[in-house]
Amino acid sequence: MKRGWHAWMAGCLAALLLTAAGCGGSKPQDSNAYTKENPLIVKFSHVTTADSPKGKAANRFAELLAEKTGGRVKVEVYPSSQLYGDKDELEALQAGNVHVIAPSATKLVGFNPSFQIVDMPFLFKNHEAVIKFWDGELGKKLMNSLESKNLQGLAMWENGFKVFTSTKPIAKPEDFKGQKFRTQAGKVLEAQFKALGAGAATIPFGETYTALQQGTVDGQENTWNNIDTQKYEEVQKYLLVSNHGRIDYIVLTNKQWYSALPEDIRKAFDESMAEATAYERELAVQLDKGSEEKLRGSGKMQVIDLSEAERENFVKAMEALYSEFEKTIGKEFIDGARQL
């Protein structure tokens, strides 16, 4: 009797999971089910503004997919956390309540600590190395590592390299000693500042300007474009062109939903994502360079460029992080990135 009851319960649970998956967005395999009048709806949620590189690329993806499918697929883009914010977008994607998101790579550390690779200081030598990593076998391996969580990595969309700013001199490693820097949450970032003899404070992005203005922290790390758009030059005197870490996004979809797409629609989806990715990366680089030129020309901050020997001093100061996080992130990923 018990065995029959357990079998009945297992069957009910399986049926419930299939029903939930269907409600969450799994679609039938029949491509003919979708027409211009009755399109497949794809919800793309992200937390940045519509005019950011991510926002513009999401809109471009929507246009491309509609074009490639003759209007049989409609992508609804929800910018600025209109649908889901940083804290709940991943759960929403796993549940199938949204179909595409593009969180910061650091938001995925809870699923796989290897995504902290973007925070490793002075790991990527240049922009070309970053692209080679994410588009190569190691990047694909990281993307695919999320499949057990019902998440499918699609592409890396970039923001850019980080630089340091402060109200105090920061031209060499010893200058950092005793200063406090705003940073995102993360063990690698905490260890980075500790290696420099500095303190780290996790402060929300939107509160950073006030924290700098009031002296709660001395400095911060960010991309040129973020520094420019947030007007940090008004409250920071020095900028060190360190290019020590990255801020990048990982575009994700619900694996179960994606796998159930009709073959022709999935092909159009992949092609649209590839084109939108190329567009986003080019735009991000242009905006970052534009912000760099603007900030250098403003005269409001002293911009400090590092020679190769000066850069090496910073690399040596943080060398201990590589052995400290080798097991957590993975020697394969760290060594692979350093060799590019």
Disulfide bonds with the S-S distance in Angstrom:
none
